[in-house]
């Protein structure tokens, strides 16, 4: 079990300019897939996904 946070909007490249924090659907899918492939020796309990263009 993992707690995931998507801090942004899933947007394809055609509509991506409308949103401040854009998340690439393929990159999000890769991150979720990684959760299913982890070994018990070191695994993620919480995953926070944000767009690289988000100002901190």
C-alpha positions as a Python dict, from the first residue, in 0.01 Angstrom:
ca = {
    (1, 'X'): (0, 0, 0),
    (2, 'X'): (125, 348, -79),
    (3, 'X'): (-10, 698, -29),
    (4, 'X'): (22, 900, -350),
    (5, 'X'): (-20, 1271, -406),
    (6, 'X'): (-65, 1424, -750),
    (7, 'X'): (7, 1793, -703),
    (8, 'X'): (-92, 1925, -1043),
    (9, 'X'): (-311, 1856, -1343),
    (10, 'X'): (-268, 1561, -1576),
    (11, 'X'): (-246, 1732, -1912),
    (12, 'X'): (-149, 1625, -2259),
    (13, 'X'): (86, 1845, -2458),
    (14, 'X'): (-199, 1994, -2665),
    (15, 'X'): (-363, 2149, -2358),
    (16, 'X'): (-62, 2174, -2125),
    (17, 'X'): (-21, 2550, -2159),
    (18, 'X'): (-347, 2613, -1974),
    (19, 'X'): (-220, 2486, -1639),
    (20, 'X'): (41, 2614, -1395),
    (21, 'X'): (141, 2270, -1262),
    (22, 'X'): (135, 2012, -1541),
    (23, 'X'): (195, 1642, -1495),
    (24, 'X'): (283, 1420, -1790),
    (25, 'X'): (42, 1121, -1788),
    (26, 'X'): (315, 884, -1910),
    (27, 'X'): (553, 993, -1633),
    (28, 'X'): (279, 947, -1371),
    (29, 'X'): (205, 600, -1509),
    (30, 'X'): (577, 513, -1485),
    (31, 'X'): (587, 625, -1121),
    (32, 'X'): (281, 414, -1036),
    (33, 'X'): (431, 116, -1219),
    (34, 'X'): (748, 153, -1014),
    (35, 'X'): (538, 116, -697),
    (36, 'X'): (425, -228, -813),
    (37, 'X'): (781, -344, -884),
    (38, 'X'): (948, -261, -552),
    (39, 'X'): (1122, -519, -336),
    (40, 'X'): (1036, -555, 33),
    (41, 'X'): (1388, -443, 126),
    (42, 'X'): (1326, -78, 35),
    (43, 'X'): (991, 51, -71),
    (44, 'X'): (800, 375, -101),
    (45, 'X'): (530, 452, 153),
    (46, 'X'): (442, 798, 18),
    (47, 'X'): (489, 931, -334),
    (48, 'X'): (445, 1302, -407),
    (49, 'X'): (439, 1385, -779),
    (50, 'X'): (471, 1747, -893),
    (51, 'X'): (545, 1916, -1220),
    (52, 'X'): (901, 2037, -1268),
    (53, 'X'): (773, 2385, -1352),
    (54, 'X'): (603, 2432, -1015),
    (55, 'X'): (754, 2723, -820),
    (56, 'X'): (852, 2634, -465),
}
